[in-house]
């Protein structure tokens, strides 16, 4: 007995289609806001734009958008208002820098 033939449609997806928002920062790098399972994340792309090399998690899209639009890369090493920085394991309950801890 032959296996039944199941029709499958493959839809190509490019990384930019997965992003909700992308902006070029003052330092020339690109930052993307991407939906995650439980939050939204700002991905800072590499200098070549081939991969992201840093990221910050936010409670929702509006907070991530506000952070990316006010991020002055000349004076700030990272955006504000994040709740998690996966690269370093830092957490900020209620996005408060005074409550920051490392897990």
C-alpha positions as CSV (number, residue, x, y, z in Angstrom):
1,X,0.0,0.0,0.0
2,X,1.4,3.4,-1.0
3,X,1.6,6.3,1.4
4,X,-1.1,9.0,0.7
5,X,0.1,12.1,-1.2
6,X,-0.4,15.2,0.9
7,X,-0.2,18.5,-0.9
8,X,2.2,20.9,0.6
9,X,2.8,24.5,-0.3
10,X,6.1,26.0,0.6
11,X,6.1,29.8,1.1
12,X,9.5,31.5,1.1
13,X,10.0,33.9,4.0
14,X,12.7,36.5,4.1
15,X,13.9,37.8,7.5
16,X,12.6,41.3,6.9
17,X,9.0,39.9,6.5
18,X,9.2,38.6,10.0
19,X,10.1,42.0,11.5
20,X,7.5,44.5,12.6
21,X,9.8,47.5,12.3
22,X,13.3,48.3,11.3
23,X,15.3,51.5,11.6
24,X,18.7,52.7,10.7
25,X,20.4,54.1,13.8
26,X,22.7,57.2,13.9
27,X,25.8,54.9,14.0
28,X,24.8,53.4,10.7
29,X,23.7,50.0,12.1
30,X,20.2,48.6,11.7
31,X,17.9,47.6,14.6
32,X,14.8,45.5,14.1
33,X,11.8,45.0,16.4
34,X,10.8,41.3,16.2
35,X,7.8,39.5,17.8
36,X,8.8,36.7,20.2
37,X,6.6,34.2,21.9
38,X,6.2,36.2,25.1
39,X,7.5,39.7,24.3
40,X,9.1,41.8,21.5
41,X,12.8,42.1,21.0
42,X,15.1,44.7,19.5
43,X,17.8,43.0,17.5
44,X,20.9,45.1,16.7
45,X,22.3,43.9,13.5
46,X,26.0,43.4,12.9
47,X,28.0,46.0,11.0
48,X,27.6,43.9,7.8
49,X,23.9,43.3,8.4
50,X,24.2,39.6,8.1
51,X,23.2,38.6,11.6
52,X,22.2,40.2,14.9
53,X,24.9,40.6,17.5
54,X,22.9,42.0,20.4
55,X,19.3,42.2,21.6
56,X,17.0,43.5,24.3
57,X,13.5,42.2,25.3
58,X,10.5,44.4,25.9
59,X,7.1,43.8,27.4
60,X,5.4,44.8,24.2
61,X,5.8,46.4,20.7
62,X,5.0,50.0,21.9
63,X,7.8,50.0,24.5
64,X,10.3,48.5,22.0
65,X,9.3,51.1,19.4
66,X,9.6,54.0,21.9
67,X,13.1,52.7,22.9
68,X,14.3,52.3,19.3
69,X,13.1,55.8,18.3
70,X,14.8,57.5,21.3
71,X,18.0,55.5,21.2
72,X,20.9,58.0,20.6
73,X,23.7,55.7,19.8
74,X,26.2,58.6,20.1
75,X,25.6,58.8,23.8
76,X,23.9,55.6,24.8
77,X,25.4,52.1,24.6
78,X,22.0,50.4,24.7
79,X,18.3,51.3,24.4
80,X,16.3,52.1,27.5
81,X,13.2,50.4,28.9
82,X,14.1,46.8,28.3
83,X,13.3,44.0,30.7
84,X,15.8,41.4,29.6
85,X,19.2,41.4,28.0
86,X,19.8,37.8,26.8
87,X,23.5,38.3,25.9
88,X,24.5,39.2,29.5
89,X,21.7,37.5,31.5
90,X,20.6,40.9,32.9
91,X,17.0,41.3,34.0
92,X,15.2,44.5,34.9
93,X,11.8,44.0,36.7
94,X,9.3,46.6,35.5
95,X,12.1,47.9,33.2
96,X,13.7,49.6,36.2
97,X,17.6,49.8,36.0
98,X,17.7,50.1,39.8
99,X,16.2,46.6,40.2
100,X,18.6,45.0,37.7
101,X,20.0,41.6,38.5
102,X,21.9,38.9,36.6
103,X,20.5,35.4,36.4
